[in-house]
Amino acid sequence: MTHPSAPDIHPPEPGSWVICLCADWCGLCRDYQGVFAQMAARYPKSRFAWLDIEDQADLVGDLEVDTFPTVLLADAQGTRFFGPLTPHPETLSRLLNSLERSSLQATPHLPATQLLLQALQAAPEHWVSAGC
């Protein structure tokens, strides 16, 4: 689905993304970074990315982030979750497990989400590896 005022945007490549949108000045985010890397090791079928909304503002684009940490779960079918998440491994794990079991339809991506996913495809330096 393309927004009328958006450029011609193609869906992201197949695969699911788990993206943490954070800020370096946020102590909660700094504490969560290690937990997030551990989760990347537990869910190898998903691609995890860590983005500082200020340092990587060019990638984040027009996505609105009001609370930290904010997590975006998305795949080629659409957005599965976008919102603040308590920074505990159990919370993210429950969310990822429930989405794996769910047959709910994804919400079509907003143009800003599509642009972010496309930019991340070409920016593996922001991907979180299991060894981090």
Secondary structure in CASP SS format (residue, H / E / C, confidence):
PFRMAT SS
TARGET T0000
AUTHOR 0000-0000-0000
METHOD secondary structure of the structure
MODEL  1
M C 1.00
T C 1.00
H C 1.00
P C 1.00
S C 1.00
A C 1.00
P C 1.00
D C 1.00
I C 1.00
H C 1.00
P C 1.00
P C 1.00
E C 1.00
P C 1.00
G C 1.00
S E 1.00
W E 1.00
V E 1.00
I E 1.00
C E 1.00
L E 1.00
C E 1.00
A C 1.00
D C 1.00
W C 1.00
C C 1.00
G H 1.00
L H 1.00
C H 1.00
R H 1.00
D H 1.00
Y H 1.00
Q H 1.00
G H 1.00
V H 1.00
F H 1.00
A H 1.00
Q H 1.00
M H 1.00
A H 1.00
A H 1.00
R H 1.00
Y C 1.00
P C 1.00
K C 1.00
S E 1.00
R E 1.00
F E 1.00
A E 1.00
W E 1.00
L E 1.00
D E 1.00
I C 1.00
E C 1.00
D C 1.00
Q C 1.00
A H 1.00
D H 1.00
L H 1.00
V H 1.00
G C 1.00
D C 1.00
L C 1.00
E C 1.00
V C 1.00
D C 1.00
T C 1.00
F C 1.00
P C 1.00
T E 1.00
V E 1.00
L E 1.00
L E 1.00
A E 1.00
D E 1.00
A C 1.00
Q C 1.00
G E 1.00
T E 1.00
R E 1.00
F E 1.00
F E 1.00
G E 1.00
P E 1.00
L C 1.00
T C 1.00
P C 1.00
H C 1.00
P H 1.00
E H 1.00
T H 1.00
L H 1.00
S H 1.00
R H 1.00
L H 1.00
L H 1.00
N H 1.00
S H 1.00
L H 1.00
E H 1.00
R H 1.00
S C 1.00
S C 1.00
L C 1.00
Q C 1.00
A C 1.00
T E 1.00
P C 1.00
H C 1.00
L C 1.00
P H 1.00
A H 1.00
T H 1.00
Q H 1.00
L H 1.00
L H 1.00
L H 1.00
Q H 1.00
A H 1.00
L H 1.00
Q H 1.00
A C 1.00
A C 1.00
P H 1.00
E H 1.00
H H 1.00
W E 1.00
V E 1.00
S C 1.00
A C 1.00
G C 1.00
C C 1.00
END
